[in-house]
Amino acid sequence: MSAQSLEITAAHFGEARSPFLSARRVSELLGVTQSELAKLVGVARNTLVAKSGARKVDLALSPVVRILAMATEMAGDENRAVIWFKHQPIPGWAGKTAYDLVGEGKSDKVLSYLEAVRSGVYA
């Protein structure tokens, strides 16, 4: 994925006139509540809505947005990427989905898997 396409996709997850990612937009895309999103990314629910926590939320949401951007590029459709993220078990992870792995703090493993698939390696 080129830096420019990632930037355009990441901008899709932000609020107008804000340099930070929007928890509201990410939760709407995933079809989860903000409480569920907070638990997924490991921050308090109040942190998601507090302006003072914007930088912390941005750091917490970044891996999810990167995974969704890469999955969208590969699937060709944002909705298909979300379905994959939430429901498709990743080979080698005992039936766990990307959603499960992100919730366990293993978003780097999901990104590595996507990179391998994009490079032509299928686990």
Backbone as CSV, one residue per row, in Angstrom:
resi,resn,N_x,N_y,N_z,CA_x,CA_y,CA_z,C_x,C_y,C_z
1,MET,0.849,-1.158,0.000,0.000,0.000,0.000,0.895,1.220,0.000
2,SER,0.625,2.144,-0.872,1.448,3.343,-0.923,1.101,4.255,0.236
3,ALA,2.041,5.111,0.603,1.804,6.039,1.706,0.635,6.957,1.387
4,GLN,0.504,7.335,0.118,-0.577,8.230,-0.272,-1.936,7.561,-0.099
5,SER,-2.089,6.299,-0.504,-3.382,5.639,-0.359,-3.713,5.414,1.108
6,LEU,-2.703,5.116,1.951,-2.943,4.964,3.375,-3.380,6.290,3.968
7,GLU,-2.774,7.374,3.534,-3.127,8.692,4.034,-4.573,9.034,3.684
8,ILE,-4.984,8.733,2.464,-6.356,9.008,2.050,-7.322,8.162,2.867
9,THR,-7.015,6.895,3.053,-7.875,6.015,3.826,-7.911,6.450,5.280
10,ALA,-6.780,6.806,5.849,-6.735,7.246,7.239,-7.533,8.533,7.414
11,ALA,-7.490,9.422,6.442,-8.258,10.664,6.507,-9.749,10.353,6.583
12,HIS,-10.159,9.268,5.986,-11.551,8.835,6.018,-12.014,8.559,7.444
13,PHE,-11.092,8.233,8.345,-11.420,7.902,9.728,-11.286,9.095,10.669
14,GLY,-11.091,10.275,10.151,-10.942,11.448,10.992,-12.160,12.346,10.946
15,GLU,-12.200,13.281,11.862,-13.248,14.303,11.869,-12.734,15.513,11.095
16,ALA,-13.649,16.258,10.536,-13.267,17.468,9.810,-12.525,18.413,10.748
17,ARG,-11.466,18.993,10.242,-10.658,19.978,10.969,-10.001,19.429,12.227
18,SER,-9.734,18.150,12.229,-9.029,17.546,13.357,-7.936,16.645,12.804
19,PRO,-6.752,16.718,13.382,-5.659,15.858,12.896,-5.726,14.430,13.457
20,PHE,-6.721,14.157,14.299,-6.791,12.862,14.975,-7.862,11.959,14.377
21,LEU,-7.704,10.663,14.613,-8.696,9.684,14.184,-9.951,9.832,15.038
22,SER,-11.082,9.452,14.477,-12.355,9.581,15.171,-12.833,8.221,15.668
23,ALA,-12.954,8.099,16.983,-13.472,6.865,17.562,-14.898,6.629,17.089
24,ARG,-15.657,7.687,16.917,-17.038,7.561,16.460,-17.097,6.941,15.074
25,ARG,-16.254,7.416,14.170,-16.255,6.866,12.807,-15.802,5.413,12.768
26,VAL,-14.792,5.091,13.545,-14.296,3.712,13.570,-15.363,2.791,14.159
27,SER,-16.011,3.213,15.241,-17.041,2.365,15.847,-18.231,2.194,14.907
28,GLU,-18.602,3.240,14.179,-19.698,3.119,13.207,-19.338,2.150,12.093
29,LEU,-18.131,2.236,11.588,-17.705,1.340,10.519,-17.715,-0.117,10.988
30,LEU,-17.213,-0.348,12.187,-17.149,-1.710,12.705,-18.502,-2.215,13.212
31,GLY,-19.439,-1.306,13.400,-20.739,-1.708,13.911,-20.691,-2.121,15.369
32,VAL,-19.855,-1.441,16.141,-19.733,-1.714,17.572,-20.004,-0.428,18.340
33,THR,-20.329,-0.571,19.608,-20.518,0.608,20.443,-19.150,1.199,20.792
34,GLN,-19.171,2.414,21.282,-17.902,3.020,21.684,-17.311,2.296,22.885
35,SER,-18.151,1.730,23.726,-17.651,0.926,24.860,-16.921,-0.311,24.356
36,GLU,-17.492,-0.969,23.340,-16.846,-2.146,22.762,-15.539,-1.762,22.074
37,LEU,-15.544,-0.631,21.384,-14.321,-0.158,20.724,-13.249,0.167,21.754
38,ALA,-13.639,0.818,22.846,-12.682,1.152,23.904,-12.043,-0.115,24.461
39,LYS,-12.851,-1.138,24.689,-12.320,-2.407,25.193,-11.390,-3.044,24.166
40,LEU,-11.767,-2.982,22.893,-10.950,-3.556,21.822,-9.562,-2.936,21.774
41,VAL,-9.491,-1.608,21.866,-8.199,-0.927,21.715,-7.497,-0.664,23.045
42,GLY,-8.149,-1.030,24.146,-7.489,-0.946,25.445,-7.431,0.421,26.077
43,VAL,-8.488,1.210,25.896,-8.573,2.506,26.576,-9.918,2.592,27.288
44,ALA,-10.013,3.508,28.220,-11.278,3.713,28.917,-12.283,4.357,27.972
45,ARG,-13.553,4.033,28.127,-14.575,4.590,27.257,-14.589,6.119,27.328
46,ASN,-14.393,6.665,28.515,-14.380,8.128,28.663,-13.224,8.760,27.898
47,THR,-12.141,8.033,27.757,-10.989,8.545,27.009,-11.349,8.735,25.537
48,LEU,-12.214,7.864,25.013,-12.600,7.972,23.595,-13.305,9.282,23.290
49,VAL,-14.045,9.811,24.245,-14.824,11.020,23.978,-14.199,12.291,24.539
50,ALA,-13.182,12.158,25.369,-12.536,13.334,25.965,-11.568,13.980,24.979
51,LYS,-11.674,15.269,24.801,-10.767,15.973,23.896,-9.320,15.880,24.379
52,SER,-9.124,15.829,25.688,-7.771,15.751,26.232,-7.112,14.405,25.937
53,GLY,-7.912,13.394,25.615,-7.358,12.081,25.330,-7.164,11.803,23.857
54,ALA,-7.296,12.822,23.008,-7.255,12.626,21.552,-5.974,11.944,21.084
55,ARG,-4.850,12.343,21.617,-3.580,11.748,21.201,-3.493,10.277,21.603
56,LYS,-3.950,9.962,22.805,-3.936,8.579,23.284,-4.888,7.718,22.449
57,VAL,-6.054,8.251,22.142,-7.029,7.532,21.318,-6.468,7.323,19.918
58,ASP,-5.820,8.328,19.383,-5.220,8.233,18.058,-4.201,7.090,18.010
59,LEU,-3.364,7.007,19.020,-2.373,5.922,19.088,-3.041,4.559,19.218
60,ALA,-4.123,4.495,19.994,-4.819,3.225,20.196,-5.571,2.781,18.945
61,LEU,-6.145,3.743,18.213,-6.930,3.419,17.018,-6.064,3.173,15.784
62,SER,-4.859,3.682,15.765,-3.999,3.587,14.574,-3.821,2.163,14.052
63,PRO,-3.522,1.173,14.902,-3.378,-0.187,14.365,-4.668,-0.714,13.723
64,VAL,-5.815,-0.414,14.330,-7.093,-0.865,13.774,-7.324,-0.219,12.406
65,VAL,-7.054,1.068,12.310,-7.241,1.778,11.045,-6.273,1.247,9.994
66,ARG,-5.036,0.964,10.381,-4.068,0.398,9.423,-4.516,-0.969,8.933
67,ILE,-5.016,-1.795,9.842,-5.510,-3.119,9.452,-6.696,-2.976,8.508
68,LEU,-7.638,-2.128,8.857,-8.816,-1.941,8.009,-8.450,-1.355,6.648
69,ALA,-7.499,-0.434,6.627,-7.072,0.154,5.348,-6.425,-0.903,4.460
70,MET,-5.568,-1.721,5.040,-4.903,-2.759,4.260,-5.911,-3.814,3.796
71,ALA,-6.811,-4.216,4.679,-7.827,-5.211,4.320,-8.771,-4.659,3.247
72,THR,-9.086,-3.380,3.321,-9.948,-2.753,2.314,-9.263,-2.744,0.960
73,GLU,-7.977,-2.420,0.961,-7.223,-2.420,-0.301,-7.210,-3.820,-0.917
74,MET,-7.043,-4.831,-0.074,-6.957,-6.203,-0.568,-8.322,-6.758,-0.973
75,ALA,-9.364,-6.413,-0.217,-10.707,-6.937,-0.492,-11.428,-6.121,-1.554
76,GLY,-10.976,-4.883,-1.735,-11.602,-4.022,-2.726,-12.863,-3.335,-2.235
77,ASP,-13.233,-3.574,-0.985,-14.467,-3.002,-0.464,-14.358,-2.895,1.059
78,GLU,-14.735,-1.754,1.589,-14.638,-1.512,3.024,-15.533,-2.458,3.827
79,ASN,-16.740,-2.716,3.340,-17.661,-3.602,4.059,-17.132,-5.028,4.123
80,ARG,-16.537,-5.489,3.044,-15.942,-6.829,3.041,-14.768,-6.894,4.010
81,ALA,-14.002,-5.807,4.088,-12.870,-5.757,5.012,-13.346,-5.838,6.459
82,VAL,-14.436,-5.161,6.778,-14.980,-5.196,8.134,-15.485,-6.598,8.475
83,ILE,-16.160,-7.225,7.530,-16.638,-8.598,7.755,-15.455,-9.525,8.005
84,TRP,-14.398,-9.386,7.194,-13.193,-10.194,7.404,-12.623,-9.930,8.796
85,PHE,-12.474,-8.652,9.164,-11.881,-8.253,10.442,-12.617,-8.871,11.625
86,LYS,-13.937,-8.885,11.558,-14.735,-9.348,12.688,-15.024,-10.854,12.689
87,HIS,-15.055,-11.490,11.508,-15.589,-12.843,11.456,-14.682,-13.921,10.855
88,GLN,-13.670,-13.558,10.101,-12.854,-14.571,9.418,-11.685,-15.013,10.290
89,PRO,-11.659,-16.288,10.686,-10.514,-16.766,11.473,-9.218,-16.673,10.661
90,ILE,-8.151,-16.305,11.337,-6.846,-16.200,10.695,-6.130,-17.538,10.883
91,PRO,-5.651,-18.135,9.796,-4.971,-19.432,9.897,-3.793,-19.372,10.883
92,GLY,-3.692,-20.415,11.680,-2.586,-20.506,12.624,-2.854,-19.852,13.967
93,TRP,-4.033,-19.295,14.166,-4.345,-18.627,15.425,-5.550,-19.255,16.120
94,ALA,-5.723,-20.553,15.970,-6.746,-21.327,16.702,-8.143,-20.740,16.572
95,GLY,-8.495,-20.351,15.358,-9.843,-19.857,15.112,-10.086,-18.417,15.514
96,LYS,-9.039,-17.698,15.876,-9.205,-16.302,16.281,-9.270,-15.408,15.046
97,THR,-10.076,-14.364,15.170,-10.214,-13.378,14.101,-9.261,-12.207,14.356
98,ALA,-9.172,-11.324,13.375,-8.372,-10.111,13.553,-8.908,-9.312,14.739
99,TYR,-10.222,-9.256,14.874,-10.853,-8.558,15.994,-10.368,-9.141,17.320
100,ASP,-10.354,-10.463,17.421,-9.899,-11.129,18.644,-8.437,-10.802,18.940
101,LEU,-7.606,-10.879,17.915,-6.175,-10.641,18.105,-5.885,-9.192,18.485
102,VAL,-6.597,-8.249,17.865,-6.415,-6.837,18.236,-6.809,-6.649,19.693
103,GLY,-7.897,-7.273,20.111,-8.333,-7.191,21.503,-7.321,-7.757,22.485
104,GLU,-6.484,-8.677,22.020,-5.426,-9.258,22.852,-4.117,-8.478,22.742
105,GLY,-4.132,-7.368,22.013,-2.920,-6.567,21.849,-1.966,-7.101,20.806
106,LYS,-2.467,-7.904,19.865,-1.618,-8.525,18.846,-1.901,-7.979,17.449
107,SER,-2.156,-6.679,17.360,-2.437,-6.080,16.050,-1.230,-6.200,15.125
108,ASP,-0.021,-6.230,15.688,1.176,-6.404,14.867,1.167,-7.754,14.157
109,LYS,0.617,-8.776,14.790,0.523,-10.109,14.168,-0.451,-10.090,12.999
110,VAL,-1.549,-9.351,13.155,-2.532,-9.233,12.072,-1.912,-8.489,10.897
111,LEU,-1.198,-7.406,11.177,-0.543,-6.651,10.107,0.501,-7.503,9.396
112,SER,1.254,-8.297,10.148,2.243,-9.192,9.535,1.559,-10.220,8.642
113,TYR,0.454,-10.761,9.111,-0.308,-11.730,8.312,-0.785,-11.083,7.008
114,LEU,-1.350,-9.892,7.103,-1.834,-9.212,5.899,-0.698,-8.903,4.928
115,GLU,0.447,-8.503,5.463,1.620,-8.251,4.612,2.039,-9.524,3.889
116,ALA,2.041,-10.637,4.612,2.425,-11.919,4.002,1.441,-12.307,2.909
117,VAL,0.157,-12.169,3.165,-0.855,-12.506,2.148,-0.706,-11.590,0.942
118,ARG,-0.488,-10.320,1.199,-0.329,-9.361,0.091,0.917,-9.675,-0.730
119,SER,1.936,-10.253,-0.087,3.169,-10.609,-0.786,3.070,-11.944,-1.509
120,GLY,1.937,-12.612,-1.355,1.735,-13.876,-2.059,1.920,-15.112,-1.207
121,VAL,2.209,-14.928,0.084,2.366,-16.046,0.990,1.017,-16.277,1.652
122,TYR,0.549,-17.489,1.621,-0.714,-17.796,2.294,-0.438,-18.811,3.370
123,ALA,-0.731,-18.426,4.614,-0.443,-19.313,5.756,-1.503,-20.374,5.904
